[in-house]
Amino acid sequence: MITIVYFGPLKLLQPAGREALPWAGGSTEALLQQLRQRGPDWAQALAPDRIFKLALNQRLLHGPAEIADGDEVAILPPVTGG
């Protein structure tokens, strides 16, 4: 089981802002592909050409990574300040 935390517009797709997901192992790319298969809204929000970052156990990722049972993955939209 892994925990996924959603921020920004993704919270519209998962209003609770987080979910527990059964996980047999795999990479962040496999997770994104699994989430995209939930339907057109998910596929569009997580399309490869969209800008977002992933954090694994509260560490920002700069490329694909393996996700282990018990890990937390956060999906972060672009952030602007002012």
mmCIF file of the N, C-alpha and C atoms, coordinates in Angstrom:
data_MODEL
# 
_entry.id   MODEL 
# 
loop_
_atom_site.group_PDB 
_atom_site.id 
_atom_site.type_symbol 
_atom_site.label_atom_id 
_atom_site.label_alt_id 
_atom_site.label_comp_id 
_atom_site.label_asym_id 
_atom_site.label_entity_id 
_atom_site.label_seq_id 
_atom_site.pdbx_PDB_ins_code 
_atom_site.Cartn_x 
_atom_site.Cartn_y 
_atom_site.Cartn_z 
_atom_site.occupancy 
_atom_site.B_iso_or_equiv 
_atom_site.pdbx_formal_charge 
_atom_site.auth_seq_id 
_atom_site.auth_comp_id 
_atom_site.auth_asym_id 
_atom_site.auth_atom_id 
_atom_site.pdbx_PDB_model_num 
ATOM 1   N N  . MET A 1 1  ? 0.849   -1.174 0.000   1.00 0.00 ? 1  MET A N  1 
ATOM 2   C CA . MET A 1 1  ? 0.000   0.000  0.000   1.00 0.00 ? 1  MET A CA 1 
ATOM 3   C C  . MET A 1 1  ? 0.896   1.238  0.000   1.00 0.00 ? 1  MET A C  1 
ATOM 4   N N  . ILE A 1 2  ? 0.576   2.196  -0.859  1.00 0.00 ? 2  ILE A N  1 
ATOM 5   C CA . ILE A 1 2  ? 1.271   3.480  -0.856  1.00 0.00 ? 2  ILE A CA 1 
ATOM 6   C C  . ILE A 1 2  ? 0.238   4.575  -0.617  1.00 0.00 ? 2  ILE A C  1 
ATOM 7   N N  . THR A 1 3  ? 0.714   5.727  -0.238  1.00 0.00 ? 3  THR A N  1 
ATOM 8   C CA . THR A 1 3  ? -0.155  6.888  -0.059  1.00 0.00 ? 3  THR A CA 1 
ATOM 9   C C  . THR A 1 3  ? 0.183   7.890  -1.151  1.00 0.00 ? 3  THR A C  1 
ATOM 10  N N  . ILE A 1 4  ? -0.847  8.405  -1.799  1.00 0.00 ? 4  ILE A N  1 
ATOM 11  C CA . ILE A 1 4  ? -0.662  9.445  -2.805  1.00 0.00 ? 4  ILE A CA 1 
ATOM 12  C C  . ILE A 1 4  ? -1.307  10.715 -2.259  1.00 0.00 ? 4  ILE A C  1 
ATOM 13  N N  . VAL A 1 5  ? -0.569  11.810 -2.326  1.00 0.00 ? 5  VAL A N  1 
ATOM 14  C CA . VAL A 1 5  ? -1.056  13.109 -1.867  1.00 0.00 ? 5  VAL A CA 1 
ATOM 15  C C  . VAL A 1 5  ? -1.177  14.015 -3.087  1.00 0.00 ? 5  VAL A C  1 
ATOM 16  N N  . TYR A 1 6  ? -2.332  14.634 -3.243  1.00 0.00 ? 6  TYR A N  1 
ATOM 17  C CA . TYR A 1 6  ? -2.613  15.472 -4.403  1.00 0.00 ? 6  TYR A CA 1 
ATOM 18  C C  . TYR A 1 6  ? -2.675  16.936 -3.997  1.00 0.00 ? 6  TYR A C  1 
ATOM 19  N N  . PHE A 1 7  ? -2.150  17.789 -4.848  1.00 0.00 ? 7  PHE A N  1 
ATOM 20  C CA . PHE A 1 7  ? -2.173  19.230 -4.614  1.00 0.00 ? 7  PHE A CA 1 
ATOM 21  C C  . PHE A 1 7  ? -2.738  19.936 -5.835  1.00 0.00 ? 7  PHE A C  1 
ATOM 22  N N  . GLY A 1 8  ? -3.140  21.176 -5.643  1.00 0.00 ? 8  GLY A N  1 
ATOM 23  C CA . GLY A 1 8  ? -3.606  22.008 -6.747  1.00 0.00 ? 8  GLY A CA 1 
ATOM 24  C C  . GLY A 1 8  ? -4.807  21.416 -7.462  1.00 0.00 ? 8  GLY A C  1 
ATOM 25  N N  . PRO A 1 9  ? -4.827  21.526 -8.792  1.00 0.00 ? 9  PRO A N  1 
ATOM 26  C CA . PRO A 1 9  ? -5.980  21.067 -9.570  1.00 0.00 ? 9  PRO A CA 1 
ATOM 27  C C  . PRO A 1 9  ? -6.287  19.576 -9.420  1.00 0.00 ? 9  PRO A C  1 
ATOM 28  N N  . LEU A 1 10 ? -5.299  18.792 -9.057  1.00 0.00 ? 10 LEU A N  1 
ATOM 29  C CA . LEU A 1 10 ? -5.555  17.360 -8.888  1.00 0.00 ? 10 LEU A CA 1 
ATOM 30  C C  . LEU A 1 10 ? -6.503  17.079 -7.724  1.00 0.00 ? 10 LEU A C  1 
ATOM 31  N N  . LYS A 1 11 ? -6.608  18.019 -6.807  1.00 0.00 ? 11 LYS A N  1 
ATOM 32  C CA . LYS A 1 11 ? -7.554  17.832 -5.702  1.00 0.00 ? 11 LYS A CA 1 
ATOM 33  C C  . LYS A 1 11 ? -9.002  17.854 -6.194  1.00 0.00 ? 11 LYS A C  1 
ATOM 34  N N  . LEU A 1 12 ? -9.226  18.404 -7.387  1.00 0.00 ? 12 LEU A N  1 
ATOM 35  C CA . LEU A 1 12 ? -10.573 18.347 -7.965  1.00 0.00 ? 12 LEU A CA 1 
ATOM 36  C C  . LEU A 1 12 ? -10.916 16.920 -8.369  1.00 0.00 ? 12 LEU A C  1 
ATOM 37  N N  . LEU A 1 13 ? -9.897  16.155 -8.730  1.00 0.00 ? 13 LEU A N  1 
ATOM 38  C CA . LEU A 1 13 ? -10.113 14.754 -9.111  1.00 0.00 ? 13 LEU A CA 1 
ATOM 39  C C  . LEU A 1 13 ? -10.153 13.835 -7.894  1.00 0.00 ? 13 LEU A C  1 
ATOM 40  N N  . GLN A 1 14 ? -9.496  14.236 -6.836  1.00 0.00 ? 14 GLN A N  1 
ATOM 41  C CA . GLN A 1 14 ? -9.457  13.446 -5.597  1.00 0.00 ? 14 GLN A CA 1 
ATOM 42  C C  . GLN A 1 14 ? -9.675  14.431 -4.434  1.00 0.00 ? 14 GLN A C  1 
ATOM 43  N N  . PRO A 1 15 ? -10.936 14.815 -4.196  1.00 0.00 ? 15 PRO A N  1 
ATOM 44  C CA . PRO A 1 15 ? -11.239 15.876 -3.226  1.00 0.00 ? 15 PRO A CA 1 
ATOM 45  C C  . PRO A 1 15 ? -10.681 15.653 -1.823  1.00 0.00 ? 15 PRO A C  1 
ATOM 46  N N  . ALA A 1 16 ? -10.474 14.418 -1.425  1.00 0.00 ? 16 ALA A N  1 
ATOM 47  C CA . ALA A 1 16 ? -9.899  14.173 -0.101  1.00 0.00 ? 16 ALA A CA 1 
ATOM 48  C C  . ALA A 1 16 ? -8.451  14.651 -0.032  1.00 0.00 ? 16 ALA A C  1 
ATOM 49  N N  . GLY A 1 17 ? -7.823  14.807 -1.197  1.00 0.00 ? 17 GLY A N  1 
ATOM 50  C CA . GLY A 1 17 ? -6.442  15.289 -1.230  1.00 0.00 ? 17 GLY A CA 1 
ATOM 51  C C  . GLY A 1 17 ? -5.404  14.198 -1.042  1.00 0.00 ? 17 GLY A C  1 
ATOM 52  N N  . ARG A 1 18 ? -5.854  12.991 -0.730  1.00 0.00 ? 18 ARG A N  1 
ATOM 53  C CA . ARG A 1 18 ? -4.928  11.868 -0.558  1.00 0.00 ? 18 ARG A CA 1 
ATOM 54  C C  . ARG A 1 18 ? -5.699  10.572 -0.688  1.00 0.00 ? 18 ARG A C  1 
ATOM 55  N N  . GLU A 1 19 ? -4.979  9.520  -0.971  1.00 0.00 ? 19 GLU A N  1 
ATOM 56  C CA . GLU A 1 19 ? -5.589  8.200  -1.024  1.00 0.00 ? 19 GLU A CA 1 
ATOM 57  C C  . GLU A 1 19 ? -4.540  7.140  -0.765  1.00 0.00 ? 19 GLU A C  1 
ATOM 58  N N  . ALA A 1 20 ? -4.996  6.013  -0.279  1.00 0.00 ? 20 ALA A N  1 
ATOM 59  C CA . ALA A 1 20 ? -4.153  4.835  -0.123  1.00 0.00 ? 20 ALA A CA 1 
ATOM 60  C C  . ALA A 1 20 ? -4.420  3.952  -1.338  1.00 0.00 ? 20 ALA A C  1 
ATOM 61  N N  . LEU A 1 21 ? -3.351  3.463  -1.933  1.00 0.00 ? 21 LEU A N  1 
ATOM 62  C CA . LEU A 1 21 ? -3.467  2.684  -3.152  1.00 0.00 ? 21 LEU A CA 1 
ATOM 63  C C  . LEU A 1 21 ? -2.685  1.385  -3.001  1.00 0.00 ? 21 LEU A C  1 
ATOM 64  N N  . PRO A 1 22 ? -3.319  0.243  -3.269  1.00 0.00 ? 22 PRO A N  1 
ATOM 65  C CA . PRO A 1 22 ? -2.566  -1.007 -3.241  1.00 0.00 ? 22 PRO A CA 1 
ATOM 66  C C  . PRO A 1 22 ? -1.421  -0.924 -4.248  1.00 0.00 ? 22 PRO A C  1 
ATOM 67  N N  . TRP A 1 23 ? -0.248  -1.420 -3.876  1.00 0.00 ? 23 TRP A N  1 
ATOM 68  C CA . TRP A 1 23 ? 0.929   -1.278 -4.734  1.00 0.00 ? 23 TRP A CA 1 
ATOM 69  C C  . TRP A 1 23 ? 1.795   -2.530 -4.643  1.00 0.00 ? 23 TRP A C  1 
ATOM 70  N N  . ALA A 1 24 ? 2.020   -3.139 -5.781  1.00 0.00 ? 24 ALA A N  1 
ATOM 71  C CA . ALA A 1 24 ? 2.844   -4.348 -5.832  1.00 0.00 ? 24 ALA A CA 1 
ATOM 72  C C  . ALA A 1 24 ? 4.296   -4.019 -6.170  1.00 0.00 ? 24 ALA A C  1 
ATOM 73  N N  . GLY A 1 25 ? 4.573   -2.743 -6.365  1.00 0.00 ? 25 GLY A N  1 
ATOM 74  C CA . GLY A 1 25 ? 5.922   -2.312 -6.708  1.00 0.00 ? 25 GLY A CA 1 
ATOM 75  C C  . GLY A 1 25 ? 5.974   -1.769 -8.115  1.00 0.00 ? 25 GLY A C  1 
ATOM 76  N N  . GLY A 1 26 ? 6.964   -0.957 -8.372  1.00 0.00 ? 26 GLY A N  1 
ATOM 77  C CA . GLY A 1 26 ? 7.128   -0.353 -9.689  1.00 0.00 ? 26 GLY A CA 1 
ATOM 78  C C  . GLY A 1 26 ? 7.652   1.057  -9.554  1.00 0.00 ? 26 GLY A C  1 
ATOM 79  N N  . SER A 1 27 ? 7.724   1.726  -10.676 1.00 0.00 ? 27 SER A N  1 
ATOM 80  C CA . SER A 1 27 ? 8.321   3.060  -10.732 1.00 0.00 ? 27 SER A CA 1 
ATOM 81  C C  . SER A 1 27 ? 7.258   4.151  -10.690 1.00 0.00 ? 27 SER A C  1 
ATOM 82  N N  . THR A 1 28 ? 7.735   5.370  -10.571 1.00 0.00 ? 28 THR A N  1 
ATOM 83  C CA . THR A 1 28 ? 6.830   6.514  -10.627 1.00 0.00 ? 28 THR A CA 1 
ATOM 84  C C  . THR A 1 28 ? 6.137   6.570  -11.984 1.00 0.00 ? 28 THR A C  1 
ATOM 85  N N  . GLU A 1 29 ? 6.840   6.168  -13.034 1.00 0.00 ? 29 GLU A N  1 
ATOM 86  C CA . GLU A 1 29 ? 6.228   6.142  -14.365 1.00 0.00 ? 29 GLU A CA 1 
ATOM 87  C C  . GLU A 1 29 ? 5.062   5.154  -14.406 1.00 0.00 ? 29 GLU A C  1 
ATOM 88  N N  . ALA A 1 30 ? 5.223   4.004  -13.775 1.00 0.00 ? 30 ALA A N  1 
ATOM 89  C CA . ALA A 1 30 ? 4.140   3.014  -13.720 1.00 0.00 ? 30 ALA A CA 1 
ATOM 90  C C  . ALA A 1 30 ? 2.954   3.563  -12.939 1.00 0.00 ? 30 ALA A C  1 
ATOM 91  N N  . LEU A 1 31 ? 3.216   4.279  -11.866 1.00 0.00 ? 31 LEU A N  1 
ATOM 92  C CA . LEU A 1 31 ? 2.137   4.882  -11.086 1.00 0.00 ? 31 LEU A CA 1 
ATOM 93  C C  . LEU A 1 31 ? 1.375   5.900  -11.925 1.00 0.00 ? 31 LEU A C  1 
ATOM 94  N N  . LEU A 1 32 ? 2.102   6.780  -12.607 1.00 0.00 ? 32 LEU A N  1 
ATOM 95  C CA . LEU A 1 32 ? 1.438   7.791  -13.436 1.00 0.00 ? 32 LEU A CA 1 
ATOM 96  C C  . LEU A 1 32 ? 0.594   7.131  -14.520 1.00 0.00 ? 32 LEU A C  1 
ATOM 97  N N  . GLN A 1 33 ? 1.116   6.088  -15.131 1.00 0.00 ? 33 GLN A N  1 
ATOM 98  C CA . GLN A 1 33 ? 0.354   5.386  -16.161 1.00 0.00 ? 33 GLN A CA 1 
ATOM 99  C C  . GLN A 1 33 ? -0.920  4.787  -15.569 1.00 0.00 ? 33 GLN A C  1 
ATOM 100 N N  . GLN A 1 34 ? -0.823  4.222  -14.396 1.00 0.00 ? 34 GLN A N  1 
ATOM 101 C CA . GLN A 1 34 ? -1.995  3.642  -13.729 1.00 0.00 ? 34 GLN A CA 1 
ATOM 102 C C  . GLN A 1 34 ? -3.030  4.727  -13.437 1.00 0.00 ? 34 GLN A C  1 
ATOM 103 N N  . LEU A 1 35 ? -2.586  5.877  -12.965 1.00 0.00 ? 35 LEU A N  1 
ATOM 104 C CA . LEU A 1 35 ? -3.518  6.964  -12.659 1.00 0.00 ? 35 LEU A CA 1 
ATOM 105 C C  . LEU A 1 35 ? -4.153  7.515  -13.927 1.00 0.00 ? 35 LEU A C  1 
ATOM 106 N N  . ARG A 1 36 ? -3.387  7.619  -15.009 1.00 0.00 ? 36 ARG A N  1 
ATOM 107 C CA . ARG A 1 36 ? -3.932  8.119  -16.279 1.00 0.00 ? 36 ARG A CA 1 
ATOM 108 C C  . ARG A 1 36 ? -5.056  7.223  -16.799 1.00 0.00 ? 36 ARG A C  1 
ATOM 109 N N  . GLN A 1 37 ? -5.018  5.962  -16.474 1.00 0.00 ? 37 GLN A N  1 
ATOM 110 C CA . GLN A 1 37 ? -6.031  5.026  -16.959 1.00 0.00 ? 37 GLN A CA 1 
ATOM 111 C C  . GLN A 1 37 ? -7.362  5.164  -16.230 1.00 0.00 ? 37 GLN A C  1 
ATOM 112 N N  . ARG A 1 38 ? -7.437  6.031  -15.260 1.00 0.00 ? 38 ARG A N  1 
ATOM 113 C CA . ARG A 1 38 ? -8.695  6.244  -14.531 1.00 0.00 ? 38 ARG A CA 1 
ATOM 114 C C  . ARG A 1 38 ? -9.742  6.959  -15.373 1.00 0.00 ? 38 ARG A C  1 
ATOM 115 N N  . GLY A 1 39 ? -9.323  7.600  -16.449 1.00 0.00 ? 39 GLY A N  1 
ATOM 116 C CA . GLY A 1 39 ? -10.279 8.288  -17.313 1.00 0.00 ? 39 GLY A CA 1 
ATOM 117 C C  . GLY A 1 39 ? -9.676  9.515  -17.942 1.00 0.00 ? 39 GLY A C  1 
ATOM 118 N N  . PRO A 1 40 ? -10.447 10.174 -18.814 1.00 0.00 ? 40 PRO A N  1 
ATOM 119 C CA . PRO A 1 40 ? -9.921  11.308 -19.575 1.00 0.00 ? 40 PRO A CA 1 
ATOM 120 C C  . PRO A 1 40 ? -9.448  12.487 -18.714 1.00 0.00 ? 40 PRO A C  1 
ATOM 121 N N  . ASP A 1 41 ? -10.136 12.760 -17.622 1.00 0.00 ? 41 ASP A N  1 
ATOM 122 C CA . ASP A 1 41 ? -9.712  13.881 -16.771 1.00 0.00 ? 41 ASP A CA 1 
ATOM 123 C C  . ASP A 1 41 ? -8.343  13.600 -16.151 1.00 0.00 ? 41 ASP A C  1 
ATOM 124 N N  . TRP A 1 42 ? -8.149  12.361 -15.700 1.00 0.00 ? 42 TRP A N  1 
ATOM 125 C CA . TRP A 1 42 ? -6.863  11.976 -15.126 1.00 0.00 ? 42 TRP A CA 1 
ATOM 126 C C  . TRP A 1 42 ? -5.783  11.977 -16.199 1.00 0.00 ? 42 TRP A C  1 
ATOM 127 N N  . ALA A 1 43 ? -6.111  11.436 -17.375 1.00 0.00 ? 43 ALA A N  1 
ATOM 128 C CA . ALA A 1 43 ? -5.135  11.375 -18.465 1.00 0.00 ? 43 ALA A CA 1 
ATOM 129 C C  . ALA A 1 43 ? -4.682  12.777 -18.866 1.00 0.00 ? 43 ALA A C  1 
ATOM 130 N N  . GLN A 1 44 ? -5.610  13.703 -18.909 1.00 0.00 ? 44 GLN A N  1 
ATOM 131 C CA . GLN A 1 44 ? -5.256  15.074 -19.271 1.00 0.00 ? 44 GLN A CA 1 
ATOM 132 C C  . GLN A 1 44 ? -4.434  15.737 -18.176 1.00 0.00 ? 44 GLN A C  1 
ATOM 133 N N  . ALA A 1 45 ? -4.846  15.587 -16.925 1.00 0.00 ? 45 ALA A N  1 
ATOM 134 C CA . ALA A 1 45 ? -4.149  16.243 -15.810 1.00 0.00 ? 45 ALA A CA 1 
ATOM 135 C C  . ALA A 1 45 ? -2.720  15.732 -15.644 1.00 0.00 ? 45 ALA A C  1 
ATOM 136 N N  . LEU A 1 46 ? -2.488  14.457 -15.973 1.00 0.00 ? 46 LEU A N  1 
ATOM 137 C CA . LEU A 1 46 ? -1.169  13.855 -15.780 1.00 0.00 ? 46 LEU A CA 1 
ATOM 138 C C  . LEU A 1 46 ? -0.475  13.532 -17.101 1.00 0.00 ? 46 LEU A C  1 
ATOM 139 N N  . ALA A 1 47 ? -0.893  14.191 -18.165 1.00 0.00 ? 47 ALA A N  1 
ATOM 140 C CA . ALA A 1 47 ? -0.286  13.962 -19.483 1.00 0.00 ? 47 ALA A CA 1 
ATOM 141 C C  . ALA A 1 47 ? 1.207   14.269 -19.431 1.00 0.00 ? 47 ALA A C  1 
ATOM 142 N N  . PRO A 1 48 ? 2.001   13.536 -20.194 1.00 0.00 ? 48 PRO A N  1 
ATOM 143 C CA . PRO A 1 48 ? 3.458   13.748 -20.179 1.00 0.00 ? 48 PRO A CA 1 
ATOM 144 C C  . PRO A 1 48 ? 3.886   15.178 -20.509 1.00 0.00 ? 48 PRO A C  1 
ATOM 145 N N  . ASP A 1 49 ? 3.065   15.912 -21.256 1.00 0.00 ? 49 ASP A N  1 
ATOM 146 C CA . ASP A 1 49 ? 3.443   17.281 -21.597 1.00 0.00 ? 49 ASP A CA 1 
ATOM 147 C C  . ASP A 1 49 ? 3.006   18.305 -20.549 1.00 0.00 ? 49 ASP A C  1 
ATOM 148 N N  . ARG A 1 50 ? 2.328   17.867 -19.498 1.00 0.00 ? 50 ARG A N  1 
ATOM 149 C CA . ARG A 1 50 ? 1.921   18.762 -18.411 1.00 0.00 ? 50 ARG A CA 1 
ATOM 150 C C  . ARG A 1 50 ? 3.087   18.985 -17.462 1.00 0.00 ? 50 ARG A C  1 
ATOM 151 N N  . ILE A 1 51 ? 3.076   20.116 -16.817 1.00 0.00 ? 51 ILE A N  1 
ATOM 152 C CA . ILE A 1 51 ? 4.146   20.437 -15.875 1.00 0.00 ? 51 ILE A CA 1 
ATOM 153 C C  . ILE A 1 51 ? 3.682   20.111 -14.459 1.00 0.00 ? 51 ILE A C  1 
ATOM 154 N N  . PHE A 1 52 ? 4.384   19.203 -13.817 1.00 0.00 ? 52 PHE A N  1 
ATOM 155 C CA . PHE A 1 52 ? 4.165   18.888 -12.412 1.00 0.00 ? 52 PHE A CA 1 
ATOM 156 C C  . PHE A 1 52 ? 5.403   18.143 -11.927 1.00 0.00 ? 52 PHE A C  1 
ATOM 157 N N  . LYS A 1 53 ? 5.572   18.094 -10.636 1.00 0.00 ? 53 LYS A N  1 
ATOM 158 C CA . LYS A 1 53 ? 6.694   17.391 -10.017 1.00 0.00 ? 53 LYS A CA 1 
ATOM 159 C C  . LYS A 1 53 ? 6.161   16.300 -9.118  1.00 0.00 ? 53 LYS A C  1 
ATOM 160 N N  . LEU A 1 54 ? 7.004   15.332 -8.852  1.00 0.00 ? 54 LEU A N  1 
ATOM 161 C CA . LEU A 1 54 ? 6.685   14.282 -7.904  1.00 0.00 ? 54 LEU A CA 1 
ATOM 162 C C  . LEU A 1 54 ? 7.651   14.355 -6.737  1.00 0.00 ? 54 LEU A C  1 
ATOM 163 N N  . ALA A 1 55 ? 7.144   14.060 -5.567  1.00 0.00 ? 55 ALA A N  1 
ATOM 164 C CA . ALA A 1 55 ? 7.994   13.934 -4.381  1.00 0.00 ? 55 ALA A CA 1 
ATOM 165 C C  . ALA A 1 55 ? 7.766   12.533 -3.820  1.00 0.00 ? 55 ALA A C  1 
ATOM 166 N N  . LEU A 1 56 ? 8.839   11.898 -3.432  1.00 0.00 ? 56 LEU A N  1 
ATOM 167 C CA . LEU A 1 56 ? 8.780   10.565 -2.854  1.00 0.00 ? 56 LEU A CA 1 
ATOM 168 C C  . LEU A 1 56 ? 9.267   10.662 -1.427  1.00 0.00 ? 56 LEU A C  1 
ATOM 169 N N  . ASN A 1 57 ? 8.387   10.358 -0.487  1.00 0.00 ? 57 ASN A N  1 
ATOM 170 C CA . ASN A 1 57 ? 8.716   10.465 0.936   1.00 0.00 ? 57 ASN A CA 1 
ATOM 171 C C  . ASN A 1 57 ? 9.283   11.844 1.270   1.00 0.00 ? 57 ASN A C  1 
ATOM 172 N N  . GLN A 1 58 ? 8.610   12.857 0.728   1.00 0.00 ? 58 GLN A N  1 
ATOM 173 C CA . GLN A 1 58 ? 8.904   14.273 0.981   1.00 0.00 ? 58 GLN A CA 1 
ATOM 174 C C  . GLN A 1 58 ? 10.242  14.733 0.409   1.00 0.00 ? 58 GLN A C  1 
ATOM 175 N N  . ARG A 1 59 ? 10.751  14.011 -0.588  1.00 0.00 ? 59 ARG A N  1 
ATOM 176 C CA . ARG A 1 59 ? 11.959  14.438 -1.311  1.00 0.00 ? 59 ARG A CA 1 
ATOM 177 C C  . ARG A 1 59 ? 11.596  14.619 -2.774  1.00 0.00 ? 59 ARG A C  1 
ATOM 178 N N  . LEU A 1 60 ? 11.852  15.822 -3.280  1.00 0.00 ? 60 LEU A N  1 
ATOM 179 C CA . LEU A 1 60 ? 11.543  16.142 -4.655  1.00 0.00 ? 60 LEU A CA 1 
ATOM 180 C C  . LEU A 1 60 ? 12.344  15.258 -5.603  1.00 0.00 ? 60 LEU A C  1 
ATOM 181 N N  . LEU A 1 61 ? 11.664  14.692 -6.589  1.00 0.00 ? 61 LEU A N  1 
ATOM 182 C CA . LEU A 1 61 ? 12.325  13.839 -7.570  1.00 0.00 ? 61 LEU A CA 1 
ATOM 183 C C  . LEU A 1 61 ? 12.700  14.645 -8.802  1.00 0.00 ? 61 LEU A C  1 
ATOM 184 N N  . HIS A 1 62 ? 13.779  14.248 -9.440  1.00 0.00 ? 62 HIS A N  1 
ATOM 185 C CA . HIS A 1 62 ? 14.213  14.901 -10.683 1.00 0.00 ? 62 HIS A CA 1 
ATOM 186 C C  . HIS A 1 62 ? 14.242  13.905 -11.832 1.00 0.00 ? 62 HIS A C  1 
ATOM 187 N N  . GLY A 1 63 ? 13.607  12.767 -11.632 1.00 0.00 ? 63 GLY A N  1 
ATOM 188 C CA . GLY A 1 63 ? 13.521  11.731 -12.641 1.00 0.00 ? 63 GLY A CA 1 
ATOM 189 C C  . GLY A 1 63 ? 12.732  10.567 -12.071 1.00 0.00 ? 63 GLY A C  1 
ATOM 190 N N  . PRO A 1 64 ? 12.546  9.527  -12.872 1.00 0.00 ? 64 PRO A N  1 
ATOM 191 C CA . PRO A 1 64 ? 11.810  8.365  -12.385 1.00 0.00 ? 64 PRO A CA 1 
ATOM 192 C C  . PRO A 1 64 ? 12.493  7.727  -11.180 1.00 0.00 ? 64 PRO A C  1 
ATOM 193 N N  . ALA A 1 65 ? 11.694  7.110  -10.321 1.00 0.00 ? 65 ALA A N  1 
ATOM 194 C CA . ALA A 1 65 ? 12.216  6.434  -9.130  1.00 0.00 ? 65 ALA A CA 1 
ATOM 195 C C  . ALA A 1 65 ? 11.333  5.239  -8.822  1.00 0.00 ? 65 ALA A C  1 
ATOM 196 N N  . GLU A 1 66 ? 11.886  4.271  -8.135  1.00 0.00 ? 66 GLU A N  1 
ATOM 197 C CA . GLU A 1 66 ? 11.127  3.110  -7.698  1.00 0.00 ? 66 GLU A CA 1 
ATOM 198 C C  . GLU A 1 66 ? 10.315  3.468  -6.454  1.00 0.00 ? 66 GLU A C  1 
ATOM 199 N N  . ILE A 1 67 ? 9.089   2.994  -6.411  1.00 0.00 ? 67 ILE A N  1 
ATOM 200 C CA . ILE A 1 67 ? 8.198   3.213  -5.275  1.00 0.00 ? 67 ILE A CA 1 
ATOM 201 C C  . ILE A 1 67 ? 8.061   1.887  -4.540  1.00 0.00 ? 67 ILE A C  1 
ATOM 202 N N  . ALA A 1 68 ? 8.313   1.905  -3.252  1.00 0.00 ? 68 ALA A N  1 
ATOM 203 C CA . ALA A 1 68 ? 8.209   0.701  -2.432  1.00 0.00 ? 68 ALA A CA 1 
ATOM 204 C C  . ALA A 1 68 ? 6.929   0.744  -1.598  1.00 0.00 ? 68 ALA A C  1 
ATOM 205 N N  . ASP A 1 69 ? 6.501   -0.410 -1.159  1.00 0.00 ? 69 ASP A N  1 
ATOM 206 C CA . ASP A 1 69 ? 5.355   -0.511 -0.281  1.00 0.00 ? 69 ASP A CA 1 
ATOM 207 C C  . ASP A 1 69 ? 5.575   0.391  0.936   1.00 0.00 ? 69 ASP A C  1 
ATOM 208 N N  . GLY A 1 70 ? 4.567   1.167  1.294   1.00 0.00 ? 70 GLY A N  1 
ATOM 209 C CA . GLY A 1 70 ? 4.655   2.061  2.441   1.00 0.00 ? 70 GLY A CA 1 
ATOM 210 C C  . GLY A 1 70 ? 5.108   3.473  2.097   1.00 0.00 ? 70 GLY A C  1 
ATOM 211 N N  . ASP A 1 71 ? 5.550   3.702  0.860   1.00 0.00 ? 71 ASP A N  1 
ATOM 212 C CA . ASP A 1 71 ? 6.023   5.030  0.463   1.00 0.00 ? 71 ASP A CA 1 
ATOM 213 C C  . ASP A 1 71 ? 4.867   6.011  0.304   1.00 0.00 ? 71 ASP A C  1 
ATOM 214 N N  . GLU A 1 72 ? 5.214   7.292  0.350   1.00 0.00 ? 72 GLU A N  1 
ATOM 215 C CA . GLU A 1 72 ? 4.271   8.370  0.079   1.00 0.00 ? 72 GLU A CA 1 
ATOM 216 C C  . GLU A 1 72 ? 4.740   9.092  -1.171  1.00 0.00 ? 72 GLU A C  1 
ATOM 217 N N  . VAL A 1 73 ? 3.820   9.283  -2.118  1.00 0.00 ? 73 VAL A N  1 
ATOM 218 C CA . VAL A 1 73 ? 4.106   10.005 -3.351  1.00 0.00 ? 73 VAL A CA 1 
ATOM 219 C C  . VAL A 1 73 ? 3.204   11.234 -3.376  1.00 0.00 ? 73 VAL A C  1 
ATOM 220 N N  . ALA A 1 74 ? 3.809   12.399 -3.570  1.00 0.00 ? 74 ALA A N  1 
ATOM 221 C CA . ALA A 1 74 ? 3.034   13.634 -3.701  1.00 0.00 ? 74 ALA A CA 1 
ATOM 222 C C  . ALA A 1 74 ? 3.149   14.105 -5.146  1.00 0.00 ? 74 ALA A C  1 
ATOM 223 N N  . ILE A 1 75 ? 2.034   14.577 -5.705  1.00 0.00 ? 75 ILE A N  1 
ATOM 224 C CA . ILE A 1 75 ? 2.010   15.125 -7.051  1.00 0.00 ? 75 ILE A CA 1 
ATOM 225 C C  . ILE A 1 75 ? 1.803   16.625 -6.903  1.00 0.00 ? 75 ILE A C  1 
ATOM 226 N N  . LEU A 1 76 ? 2.798   17.394 -7.345  1.00 0.00 ? 76 LEU A N  1 
ATOM 227 C CA . LEU A 1 76 ? 2.840   18.832 -7.100  1.00 0.00 ? 76 LEU A CA 1 
ATOM 228 C C  . LEU A 1 76 ? 2.708   19.607 -8.406  1.00 0.00 ? 76 LEU A C  1 
ATOM 229 N N  . PRO A 1 77 ? 1.756   20.541 -8.489  1.00 0.00 ? 77 PRO A N  1 
ATOM 230 C CA . PRO A 1 77 ? 1.638   21.396 -9.661  1.00 0.00 ? 77 PRO A CA 1 
ATOM 231 C C  . PRO A 1 77 ? 2.705   22.497 -9.617  1.00 0.00 ? 77 PRO A C  1 
ATOM 232 N N  . PRO A 1 78 ? 2.862   23.226 -10.717 1.00 0.00 ? 78 PRO A N  1 
ATOM 233 C CA . PRO A 1 78 ? 3.791   24.361 -10.672 1.00 0.00 ? 78 PRO A CA 1 
ATOM 234 C C  . PRO A 1 78 ? 3.337   25.367 -9.622  1.00 0.00 ? 78 PRO A C  1 
ATOM 235 N N  . VAL A 1 79 ? 4.291   26.019 -9.011  1.00 0.00 ? 79 VAL A N  1 
ATOM 236 C CA . VAL A 1 79 ? 3.997   26.997 -7.967  1.00 0.00 ? 79 VAL A CA 1 
ATOM 237 C C  . VAL A 1 79 ? 4.517   28.357 -8.415  1.00 0.00 ? 79 VAL A C  1 
ATOM 238 N N  . THR A 1 80 ? 3.686   29.387 -8.247  1.00 0.00 ? 80 THR A N  1 
ATOM 239 C CA . THR A 1 80 ? 4.137   30.734 -8.526  1.00 0.00 ? 80 THR A CA 1 
ATOM 240 C C  . THR A 1 80 ? 3.987   31.555 -7.268  1.00 0.00 ? 80 THR A C  1 
ATOM 241 N N  . GLY A 1 81 ? 4.775   32.537 -7.163  1.00 0.00 ? 81 GLY A N  1 
ATOM 242 C CA . GLY A 1 81 ? 4.710   33.398 -5.975  1.00 0.00 ? 81 GLY A CA 1 
ATOM 243 C C  . GLY A 1 81 ? 4.588   34.842 -6.386  1.00 0.00 ? 81 GLY A C  1 
ATOM 244 N N  . GLY A 1 82 ? 4.360   35.652 -5.409  1.00 0.00 ? 82 GLY A N  1 
ATOM 245 C CA . GLY A 1 82 ? 4.239   37.058 -5.758  1.00 0.00 ? 82 GLY A CA 1 
ATOM 246 C C  . GLY A 1 82 ? 4.202   37.891 -4.522  1.00 0.00 ? 82 GLY A C  1 
# 
